[in-house]
Amino acid sequence: MLGLALDTIRTMPLNGLRYPPADGGSGWYIWGGENMSQSADFFSPIPVRDLSDYIPNILPFLDLPPGFRFQTDTRGHQRAWFDGSLLDV
C-alpha cells in the first residue's frame, strides 16, 4: 500500500517521499503541487500495483529505498534525493 493524494495528481510538480515501511505499507506518500497537506484525509491508501492506473510515469521512482524523495513534472524535469530526516520517524 501507499498513500496517494488523489485530488492533487493533476497538479505539478508530482512529489513523493518514502518513510521506512510499516504496518504492511510501502512507506510511499505521493502528491501533486508544491505543498503536502497535513490533513488526515489528504492521502488515500491504494495498492502499489494500482498506481499505474493513476500516474504510470512515476513507477521507476518506487525502486528508491526509504529515505528518498522525488519530484517530477510534465516538462521532463526529474529529481531524486536522499533526505535522512525521513528515517527518523
MODELLER restraints for C-alpha pairs under 7 A, 6 or more apart:
rsr = mdl.restraints
at = mdl.atoms
rsr.add(forms.Gaussian(group=physical.xy_distance, feature=features.Distance(at['CA:1:A'], at['CA:24:A']), mean=6.95, stdev=0.5))
rsr.add(forms.Gaussian(group=physical.xy_distance, feature=features.Distance(at['CA:1:A'], at['CA:25:A']), mean=4.62, stdev=0.5))
rsr.add(forms.Gaussian(group=physical.xy_distance, feature=features.Distance(at['CA:1:A'], at['CA:26:A']), mean=5.63, stdev=0.5))
rsr.add(forms.Gaussian(group=physical.xy_distance, feature=features.Distance(at['CA:1:A'], at['CA:45:A']), mean=6.17, stdev=0.5))
rsr.add(forms.Gaussian(group=physical.xy_distance, feature=features.Distance(at['CA:1:A'], at['CA:46:A']), mean=5.40, stdev=0.5))
rsr.add(forms.Gaussian(group=physical.xy_distance, feature=features.Distance(at['CA:1:A'], at['CA:47:A']), mean=4.31, stdev=0.5))
rsr.add(forms.Gaussian(group=physical.xy_distance, feature=features.Distance(at['CA:1:A'], at['CA:48:A']), mean=5.31, stdev=0.5))
rsr.add(forms.Gaussian(group=physical.xy_distance, feature=features.Distance(at['CA:2:A'], at['CA:25:A']), mean=5.99, stdev=0.5))
rsr.add(forms.Gaussian(group=physical.xy_distance, feature=features.Distance(at['CA:2:A'], at['CA:26:A']), mean=5.68, stdev=0.5))
rsr.add(forms.Gaussian(group=physical.xy_distance, feature=features.Distance(at['CA:2:A'], at['CA:27:A']), mean=6.43, stdev=0.5))
rsr.add(forms.Gaussian(group=physical.xy_distance, feature=features.Distance(at['CA:2:A'], at['CA:28:A']), mean=5.07, stdev=0.5))
rsr.add(forms.Gaussian(group=physical.xy_distance, feature=features.Distance(at['CA:2:A'], at['CA:29:A']), mean=5.99, stdev=0.5))
rsr.add(forms.Gaussian(group=physical.xy_distance, feature=features.Distance(at['CA:2:A'], at['CA:45:A']), mean=5.57, stdev=0.5))
rsr.add(forms.Gaussian(group=physical.xy_distance, feature=features.Distance(at['CA:2:A'], at['CA:46:A']), mean=5.62, stdev=0.5))
rsr.add(forms.Gaussian(group=physical.xy_distance, feature=features.Distance(at['CA:2:A'], at['CA:47:A']), mean=6.31, stdev=0.5))
rsr.add(forms.Gaussian(group=physical.xy_distance, feature=features.Distance(at['CA:2:A'], at['CA:48:A']), mean=6.03, stdev=0.5))
rsr.add(forms.Gaussian(group=physical.xy_distance, feature=features.Distance(at['CA:3:A'], at['CA:28:A']), mean=6.18, stdev=0.5))
rsr.add(forms.Gaussian(group=physical.xy_distance, feature=features.Distance(at['CA:3:A'], at['CA:29:A']), mean=4.50, stdev=0.5))
rsr.add(forms.Gaussian(group=physical.xy_distance, feature=features.Distance(at['CA:3:A'], at['CA:30:A']), mean=6.19, stdev=0.5))
rsr.add(forms.Gaussian(group=physical.xy_distance, feature=features.Distance(at['CA:3:A'], at['CA:43:A']), mean=5.07, stdev=0.5))
rsr.add(forms.Gaussian(group=physical.xy_distance, feature=features.Distance(at['CA:3:A'], at['CA:44:A']), mean=5.35, stdev=0.5))
rsr.add(forms.Gaussian(group=physical.xy_distance, feature=features.Distance(at['CA:3:A'], at['CA:45:A']), mean=4.74, stdev=0.5))
rsr.add(forms.Gaussian(group=physical.xy_distance, feature=features.Distance(at['CA:3:A'], at['CA:46:A']), mean=6.45, stdev=0.5))
rsr.add(forms.Gaussian(group=physical.xy_distance, feature=features.Distance(at['CA:4:A'], at['CA:29:A']), mean=5.89, stdev=0.5))
rsr.add(forms.Gaussian(group=physical.xy_distance, feature=features.Distance(at['CA:4:A'], at['CA:30:A']), mean=4.92, stdev=0.5))
rsr.add(forms.Gaussian(group=physical.xy_distance, feature=features.Distance(at['CA:4:A'], at['CA:31:A']), mean=6.07, stdev=0.5))
rsr.add(forms.Gaussian(group=physical.xy_distance, feature=features.Distance(at['CA:4:A'], at['CA:43:A']), mean=4.96, stdev=0.5))
rsr.add(forms.Gaussian(group=physical.xy_distance, feature=features.Distance(at['CA:4:A'], at['CA:44:A']), mean=5.22, stdev=0.5))
rsr.add(forms.Gaussian(group=physical.xy_distance, feature=features.Distance(at['CA:4:A'], at['CA:45:A']), mean=6.36, stdev=0.5))
rsr.add(forms.Gaussian(group=physical.xy_distance, feature=features.Distance(at['CA:4:A'], at['CA:46:A']), mean=6.88, stdev=0.5))
rsr.add(forms.Gaussian(group=physical.xy_distance, feature=features.Distance(at['CA:5:A'], at['CA:30:A']), mean=6.30, stdev=0.5))
rsr.add(forms.Gaussian(group=physical.xy_distance, feature=features.Distance(at['CA:5:A'], at['CA:31:A']), mean=4.89, stdev=0.5))
rsr.add(forms.Gaussian(group=physical.xy_distance, feature=features.Distance(at['CA:5:A'], at['CA:42:A']), mean=5.61, stdev=0.5))
rsr.add(forms.Gaussian(group=physical.xy_distance, feature=features.Distance(at['CA:5:A'], at['CA:43:A']), mean=4.34, stdev=0.5))
rsr.add(forms.Gaussian(group=physical.xy_distance, feature=features.Distance(at['CA:5:A'], at['CA:44:A']), mean=6.02, stdev=0.5))
rsr.add(forms.Gaussian(group=physical.xy_distance, feature=features.Distance(at['CA:6:A'], at['CA:44:A']), mean=6.82, stdev=0.5))
rsr.add(forms.Gaussian(group=physical.xy_distance, feature=features.Distance(at['CA:8:A'], at['CA:31:A']), mean=5.95, stdev=0.5))
rsr.add(forms.Gaussian(group=physical.xy_distance, feature=features.Distance(at['CA:8:A'], at['CA:32:A']), mean=4.70, stdev=0.5))
rsr.add(forms.Gaussian(group=physical.xy_distance, feature=features.Distance(at['CA:8:A'], at['CA:33:A']), mean=6.76, stdev=0.5))
rsr.add(forms.Gaussian(group=physical.xy_distance, feature=features.Distance(at['CA:9:A'], at['CA:31:A']), mean=5.98, stdev=0.5))
rsr.add(forms.Gaussian(group=physical.xy_distance, feature=features.Distance(at['CA:9:A'], at['CA:32:A']), mean=4.80, stdev=0.5))
rsr.add(forms.Gaussian(group=physical.xy_distance, feature=features.Distance(at['CA:10:A'], at['CA:32:A']), mean=6.62, stdev=0.5))
rsr.add(forms.Gaussian(group=physical.xy_distance, feature=features.Distance(at['CA:11:A'], at['CA:32:A']), mean=4.84, stdev=0.5))
rsr.add(forms.Gaussian(group=physical.xy_distance, feature=features.Distance(at['CA:11:A'], at['CA:33:A']), mean=5.17, stdev=0.5))
rsr.add(forms.Gaussian(group=physical.xy_distance, feature=features.Distance(at['CA:12:A'], at['CA:32:A']), mean=5.50, stdev=0.5))
rsr.add(forms.Gaussian(group=physical.xy_distance, feature=features.Distance(at['CA:12:A'], at['CA:33:A']), mean=5.08, stdev=0.5))
rsr.add(forms.Gaussian(group=physical.xy_distance, feature=features.Distance(at['CA:12:A'], at['CA:73:A']), mean=5.64, stdev=0.5))
rsr.add(forms.Gaussian(group=physical.xy_distance, feature=features.Distance(at['CA:13:A'], at['CA:32:A']), mean=5.66, stdev=0.5))
rsr.add(forms.Gaussian(group=physical.xy_distance, feature=features.Distance(at['CA:13:A'], at['CA:33:A']), mean=5.26, stdev=0.5))
rsr.add(forms.Gaussian(group=physical.xy_distance, feature=features.Distance(at['CA:13:A'], at['CA:34:A']), mean=6.75, stdev=0.5))
rsr.add(forms.Gaussian(group=physical.xy_distance, feature=features.Distance(at['CA:13:A'], at['CA:71:A']), mean=6.38, stdev=0.5))
rsr.add(forms.Gaussian(group=physical.xy_distance, feature=features.Distance(at['CA:13:A'], at['CA:72:A']), mean=5.60, stdev=0.5))
rsr.add(forms.Gaussian(group=physical.xy_distance, feature=features.Distance(at['CA:13:A'], at['CA:73:A']), mean=4.77, stdev=0.5))
rsr.add(forms.Gaussian(group=physical.xy_distance, feature=features.Distance(at['CA:14:A'], at['CA:31:A']), mean=5.81, stdev=0.5))
rsr.add(forms.Gaussian(group=physical.xy_distance, feature=features.Distance(at['CA:14:A'], at['CA:32:A']), mean=4.30, stdev=0.5))
rsr.add(forms.Gaussian(group=physical.xy_distance, feature=features.Distance(at['CA:14:A'], at['CA:33:A']), mean=6.30, stdev=0.5))
rsr.add(forms.Gaussian(group=physical.xy_distance, feature=features.Distance(at['CA:14:A'], at['CA:71:A']), mean=5.56, stdev=0.5))
rsr.add(forms.Gaussian(group=physical.xy_distance, feature=features.Distance(at['CA:14:A'], at['CA:72:A']), mean=5.30, stdev=0.5))
rsr.add(forms.Gaussian(group=physical.xy_distance, feature=features.Distance(at['CA:14:A'], at['CA:73:A']), mean=6.00, stdev=0.5))
rsr.add(forms.Gaussian(group=physical.xy_distance, feature=features.Distance(at['CA:15:A'], at['CA:30:A']), mean=5.61, stdev=0.5))
rsr.add(forms.Gaussian(group=physical.xy_distance, feature=features.Distance(at['CA:15:A'], at['CA:31:A']), mean=5.37, stdev=0.5))
rsr.add(forms.Gaussian(group=physical.xy_distance, feature=features.Distance(at['CA:15:A'], at['CA:32:A']), mean=5.92, stdev=0.5))
rsr.add(forms.Gaussian(group=physical.xy_distance, feature=features.Distance(at['CA:15:A'], at['CA:70:A']), mean=5.69, stdev=0.5))
rsr.add(forms.Gaussian(group=physical.xy_distance, feature=features.Distance(at['CA:15:A'], at['CA:71:A']), mean=4.54, stdev=0.5))
rsr.add(forms.Gaussian(group=physical.xy_distance, feature=features.Distance(at['CA:15:A'], at['CA:72:A']), mean=6.74, stdev=0.5))
rsr.add(forms.Gaussian(group=physical.xy_distance, feature=features.Distance(at['CA:16:A'], at['CA:28:A']), mean=6.76, stdev=0.5))
rsr.add(forms.Gaussian(group=physical.xy_distance, feature=features.Distance(at['CA:16:A'], at['CA:29:A']), mean=5.54, stdev=0.5))
rsr.add(forms.Gaussian(group=physical.xy_distance, feature=features.Distance(at['CA:16:A'], at['CA:30:A']), mean=4.27, stdev=0.5))
rsr.add(forms.Gaussian(group=physical.xy_distance, feature=features.Distance(at['CA:16:A'], at['CA:31:A']), mean=6.47, stdev=0.5))
rsr.add(forms.Gaussian(group=physical.xy_distance, feature=features.Distance(at['CA:16:A'], at['CA:69:A']), mean=5.44, stdev=0.5))
rsr.add(forms.Gaussian(group=physical.xy_distance, feature=features.Distance(at['CA:16:A'], at['CA:70:A']), mean=5.21, stdev=0.5))
rsr.add(forms.Gaussian(group=physical.xy_distance, feature=features.Distance(at['CA:16:A'], at['CA:71:A']), mean=6.56, stdev=0.5))
rsr.add(forms.Gaussian(group=physical.xy_distance, feature=features.Distance(at['CA:17:A'], at['CA:28:A']), mean=5.70, stdev=0.5))
rsr.add(forms.Gaussian(group=physical.xy_distance, feature=features.Distance(at['CA:17:A'], at['CA:29:A']), mean=5.52, stdev=0.5))
rsr.add(forms.Gaussian(group=physical.xy_distance, feature=features.Distance(at['CA:17:A'], at['CA:30:A']), mean=6.70, stdev=0.5))
rsr.add(forms.Gaussian(group=physical.xy_distance, feature=features.Distance(at['CA:17:A'], at['CA:68:A']), mean=5.89, stdev=0.5))
rsr.add(forms.Gaussian(group=physical.xy_distance, feature=features.Distance(at['CA:17:A'], at['CA:69:A']), mean=4.21, stdev=0.5))
rsr.add(forms.Gaussian(group=physical.xy_distance, feature=features.Distance(at['CA:17:A'], at['CA:70:A']), mean=6.52, stdev=0.5))
rsr.add(forms.Gaussian(group=physical.xy_distance, feature=features.Distance(at['CA:18:A'], at['CA:27:A']), mean=4.95, stdev=0.5))
rsr.add(forms.Gaussian(group=physical.xy_distance, feature=features.Distance(at['CA:18:A'], at['CA:28:A']), mean=4.36, stdev=0.5))
rsr.add(forms.Gaussian(group=physical.xy_distance, feature=features.Distance(at['CA:18:A'], at['CA:29:A']), mean=6.41, stdev=0.5))
rsr.add(forms.Gaussian(group=physical.xy_distance, feature=features.Distance(at['CA:18:A'], at['CA:66:A']), mean=4.96, stdev=0.5))
rsr.add(forms.Gaussian(group=physical.xy_distance, feature=features.Distance(at['CA:18:A'], at['CA:67:A']), mean=5.66, stdev=0.5))
rsr.add(forms.Gaussian(group=physical.xy_distance, feature=features.Distance(at['CA:18:A'], at['CA:68:A']), mean=5.69, stdev=0.5))
rsr.add(forms.Gaussian(group=physical.xy_distance, feature=features.Distance(at['CA:18:A'], at['CA:69:A']), mean=6.43, stdev=0.5))
rsr.add(forms.Gaussian(group=physical.xy_distance, feature=features.Distance(at['CA:19:A'], at['CA:27:A']), mean=4.53, stdev=0.5))
rsr.add(forms.Gaussian(group=physical.xy_distance, feature=features.Distance(at['CA:19:A'], at['CA:28:A']), mean=6.44, stdev=0.5))
rsr.add(forms.Gaussian(group=physical.xy_distance, feature=features.Distance(at['CA:19:A'], at['CA:66:A']), mean=5.20, stdev=0.5))
rsr.add(forms.Gaussian(group=physical.xy_distance, feature=features.Distance(at['CA:19:A'], at['CA:67:A']), mean=5.90, stdev=0.5))
rsr.add(forms.Gaussian(group=physical.xy_distance, feature=features.Distance(at['CA:19:A'], at['CA:86:A']), mean=5.37, stdev=0.5))
rsr.add(forms.Gaussian(group=physical.xy_distance, feature=features.Distance(at['CA:19:A'], at['CA:87:A']), mean=6.13, stdev=0.5))
rsr.add(forms.Gaussian(group=physical.xy_distance, feature=features.Distance(at['CA:20:A'], at['CA:27:A']), mean=5.34, stdev=0.5))
rsr.add(forms.Gaussian(group=physical.xy_distance, feature=features.Distance(at['CA:20:A'], at['CA:66:A']), mean=5.09, stdev=0.5))
rsr.add(forms.Gaussian(group=physical.xy_distance, feature=features.Distance(at['CA:20:A'], at['CA:87:A']), mean=6.40, stdev=0.5))
rsr.add(forms.Gaussian(group=physical.xy_distance, feature=features.Distance(at['CA:21:A'], at['CA:27:A']), mean=4.37, stdev=0.5))
rsr.add(forms.Gaussian(group=physical.xy_distance, feature=features.Distance(at['CA:67:A'], at['CA:82:A']), mean=5.73, stdev=0.5))
rsr.add(forms.Gaussian(group=physical.xy_distance, feature=features.Distance(at['CA:67:A'], at['CA:83:A']), mean=5.32, stdev=0.5))
rsr.add(forms.Gaussian(group=physical.xy_distance, feature=features.Distance(at['CA:67:A'], at['CA:84:A']), mean=5.50, stdev=0.5))
rsr.add(forms.Gaussian(group=physical.xy_distance, feature=features.Distance(at['CA:67:A'], at['CA:86:A']), mean=5.03, stdev=0.5))
rsr.add(forms.Gaussian(group=physical.xy_distance, feature=features.Distance(at['CA:67:A'], at['CA:87:A']), mean=5.58, stdev=0.5))
rsr.add(forms.Gaussian(group=physical.xy_distance, feature=features.Distance(at['CA:68:A'], at['CA:80:A']), mean=6.94, stdev=0.5))
rsr.add(forms.Gaussian(group=physical.xy_distance, feature=features.Distance(at['CA:68:A'], at['CA:81:A']), mean=5.62, stdev=0.5))
rsr.add(forms.Gaussian(group=physical.xy_distance, feature=features.Distance(at['CA:68:A'], at['CA:82:A']), mean=4.40, stdev=0.5))
rsr.add(forms.Gaussian(group=physical.xy_distance, feature=features.Distance(at['CA:68:A'], at['CA:83:A']), mean=5.62, stdev=0.5))
rsr.add(forms.Gaussian(group=physical.xy_distance, feature=features.Distance(at['CA:69:A'], at['CA:80:A']), mean=5.62, stdev=0.5))
rsr.add(forms.Gaussian(group=physical.xy_distance, feature=features.Distance(at['CA:69:A'], at['CA:81:A']), mean=5.51, stdev=0.5))
rsr.add(forms.Gaussian(group=physical.xy_distance, feature=features.Distance(at['CA:69:A'], at['CA:82:A']), mean=6.30, stdev=0.5))
rsr.add(forms.Gaussian(group=physical.xy_distance, feature=features.Distance(at['CA:69:A'], at['CA:83:A']), mean=6.78, stdev=0.5))
rsr.add(forms.Gaussian(group=physical.xy_distance, feature=features.Distance(at['CA:70:A'], at['CA:79:A']), mean=5.52, stdev=0.5))
rsr.add(forms.Gaussian(group=physical.xy_distance, feature=features.Distance(at['CA:70:A'], at['CA:80:A']), mean=4.14, stdev=0.5))
rsr.add(forms.Gaussian(group=physical.xy_distance, feature=features.Distance(at['CA:70:A'], at['CA:81:A']), mean=6.43, stdev=0.5))
rsr.add(forms.Gaussian(group=physical.xy_distance, feature=features.Distance(at['CA:71:A'], at['CA:78:A']), mean=5.81, stdev=0.5))
rsr.add(forms.Gaussian(group=physical.xy_distance, feature=features.Distance(at['CA:71:A'], at['CA:79:A']), mean=5.28, stdev=0.5))
rsr.add(forms.Gaussian(group=physical.xy_distance, feature=features.Distance(at['CA:71:A'], at['CA:80:A']), mean=6.47, stdev=0.5))
rsr.add(forms.Gaussian(group=physical.xy_distance, feature=features.Distance(at['CA:72:A'], at['CA:78:A']), mean=4.39, stdev=0.5))
rsr.add(forms.Gaussian(group=physical.xy_distance, feature=features.Distance(at['CA:72:A'], at['CA:79:A']), mean=6.42, stdev=0.5))
